[in-house]
Amino acid sequence: MKLYPLFADLEGLPVLVVGGGAVAQRKVEALLGAGARVTVGSPELNEHLAQQREAGQLNWLHGAFAPAWLDGMWLVIAATHDPVLNARVATAAHDRRIFANVVDDAAHSRFHVPAVIDRSPLMVAIGTAGAAPALARRVRESLERMMDNALGALVALAQRHRARIVQHRPDLADRRAFYDWLHDGPVLTLLRRARPQDAEQALLDALHRNEAPARKGSVALVGAGPGHPGLLTLQALRALNEADVILHDQLASADVLAMARRDAERIDVGKRCGGRQVSQDRIHRLMLAHAKEGRRVVRLKGGDPFVFGRGGEELAFLRAHDIACEVVPGVTAAVACAAFAGIPLTHRDHAQSICLLTAHGKQADDPLDEQLLGHPRQTLAVYMGVERIQALTDRLLAQGRAAHTPIAIIENGSLPQQRVIAGRLDALPALARTHAVGTPALLIIGEVAAYAETHAWFGELISERASNRHMEAPIPVEVA
């Protein structure tokens, strides 16, 4: 280990930054955040630094660098565009036994500023001894995905009660087990839910129990998004990496499941059209059974749990059985598929509202709002509509939608096999038959759907409107 890692407490200590530009500004921001008394030495200050000086947040030494600027300083950062001047600053600091950092110059630096993950008071620093700071940032980005935002609050809570923890858990192994419970049990979960007082009470209750706190099971209703692994949220990724059991839908892609904890039990509970059916009651009973065994359960759903995902029913069931649960939103299909097809769901000239519809209600004859279907300046996004395309088309035409209304069928949205079939409303059933559209597929109906012909950027585009000259031309592309 070439460098000795440390975290410096600069609260109230004088620190010098030489330079008055954008690089110096970034260093000043970090130092001020650490509570240092910052002095900037430079002939000029950029606008932001000048504003901070006027606000009394920093001192300014106006002029060319002089070694006397270092008198009384605890450390210095050289952040000018002149490498010779930076080297002079470093040499002067070394002569006074003051730690110096020279931006982008490891040879002249006595300390290096790492890439930081900030979950204060929890801090993670990544350094490469100044050799490859861009790679350090890449490592930081990877770790950011794994580190829960509530960890800082958990560390602060443990810090506040550290004396009590030591008193009630004098045995080191017992204390370690207690800290593991803090991380894995209800305390962190309550902090995630913005319930700090309940979290603190849970910690105090556990401290006063002689036995080790029993681990309680929980369920997270997690949205997997449309299938593209890059659209999985950070919170969803954390839930997958903490899960003991994953109950997943058919629409949860293999790439998303591959990001889960390797030893988690995976149970396929997908509902397939014309195939094996897993009843909602069976899913409820699986969630309940595993949670009662003290396991962390993730109910992984394609899209968003609360948009045609029965998340509301599952949450009500879990609440009724006193199971700890949380909901992690996902990118719903209408938003994701439209974006991957280049279709803006709203547009100032063409659509002022969006209607999300499912062709599969709880009852087979669930009525659709006729006024919504016929509204010409509203985008319709229809989920699970492939099997009922003919009936849906007939109803839309009957309610006054123009035959030439643009439509787009987005099959396997966001996945490598995505297809976008663009056409017009009266040809919708024929298009679905001709191109053998399968599930999952989303229908976009409305003037904005024509943008797929000019804006589609992902997967295959099949434009029936463009191939039929008698049909209306696509909406022209607007240039801002």
Buried (B, 14 or more C-beta within 10 A) or exposed (E): EEEEEEEEEBEEBBBBBBBBBEBBBBBBBBBBEBEBBBBBBBEEBBEEBBEBBEEEEBEBBEEEBEEEBBEEBBBBBBBBEEBEBBBBBBEBBEEEEBBBBBBEBEEBBBBBBBBBBEBEEBEBBBBBEBEEBEEBBEBBEEEBBEBBEBBBBBBBBBEEBEEEBEEBBEEEEEBEBBEEBBEBBBBBBBBBBEEBEBBBEBBEEBBEEEEEBEBBBBBBBBBBBBBBBEBBBBBBBBBBBBBBBBBBBBBBBEBBBEBBBEEBEBBBBBBEEEEEEBEBEEBBEBBBEBBEEEBBBBBBBBBBBBBBBBBEEBBEBBEEBEBBBBBBBBBBBBBBBBBBBBBBBBBEEBBEEBBBBBBBEEEEEEEBEEEEBBBEEBBBBBBBBBBEBEEBBEBBBEBEBBEBBBBBBBBBBBBEEBBBBBBBBBBBBBBBEEBEBEBBBBBBBBBBBBBBBBBBEBBEBBBBBBEEEEBEEBBEEEEE
